[in-house]
Amino acid sequence: MSEKTIERYINKFFLKEDTKDQRGIILLMAVKRSTTIPKAPLARIMTQAGAQRISSDALDALVEILEDKANEIAMQAVKISKHAGRKTINDGDIKLAVRK
């Protein structure tokens, strides 16, 4: 495997942990990154916003930021619905969570 191939492989995966084999060589344990938000729709949004080219690193960063923000909003919306005595989250809960 060439160094460039290894680098591409590592970029697609993140390192879980390193371990050493009997000879003392570090073995990289990789786990595929999983995302909740697909990249293709985000690439289309960026293209519609005027981007001519989009790097995969830019898409990865956007996915990570959007997932973090969506998680924050969801947690806040759950708190709001529980406070209101409901189990169901409605659109008002989401809108209120975004404002906070």
N, C-alpha and C positions, 0 to 999 in steps of 0.2 A: 504494500500500500504506500502510495506516495505521501509526502508531507502535506501537500495541498488537499488530498482526499481525506486525510485524517482531520485536518483543520475544518473542512466542510462538515464532516461527520460530527465533530465536537460542537460546531455552531448549531446543528440541528438538535442536539441533545444537551442537557446540562449534567454536570457531574454530580453524582449522588454521594460518592465517597471514594477514597483511594485505598487500596489494600496492596500489600506486597506479597509476591509469590515466594517460593522457596529460594530463588536466586537473588531476591532483593529487588526485583524489577517491579516498579509501581504499575498496578493494573487499574485502569480507569473504569469504574462502573458507571454506566450511563443509563438514564431513564428518559424516554421520550417526553417532551413537554406536551402537556395537554392544555388546550384552551377551550373556554366555553363559547367565546365569540369567534365565529369564523373570519378569516382574513379577507376572503374575496369580496364580501359586501363592503368592508371598510376600504378596500382598494378602490371599489367603484365610487364610494362617497368622496374619497380624496381626488379621484379623477374628475368627478363632477364639480369639485371645488376648484379645479384648474391645474392640478398636478399633472405634469407630463410623464414623469417617471417616479416610481416609489421604490425605495430600497426595502429589502425584507427586514432589515433592522428597524426601519421606521415603522413598518407594520407591526412588528413584534412589540415595540414600545407603545404604540397606540392601543393594541390589544390589552397589554398589561395595565395601562392607565385606565382604560374604560372598564375593565373587569374590576379593578380596585374601587373605582367610583360607583359602579353598579352595586357592588357588595355593600358599600357604605350606605347607599340609598335604601337598599333592601332591608338592612338591619334597622335603620331608622324607621322605615315604614312598618316593620313588624312591631316595634315599640309603640308606635302611634296607634295601630289597630288594637293591640292588647290594652292600651290605656283606654280606648273607647269601648272595651268589652267585646271586641269582635275577634274571630279567628280568621276571617277573610280580609285580605288586603284589597282595598279598592283604589281607584284612580286618584281620589282625593288624598289618600295616605301617601301615595308616591309624590304627588305635587307638593304636599306639605313637607315631606322629607327632603325634597330638592331645595326648598327655600331655607331650610335650617342649616 
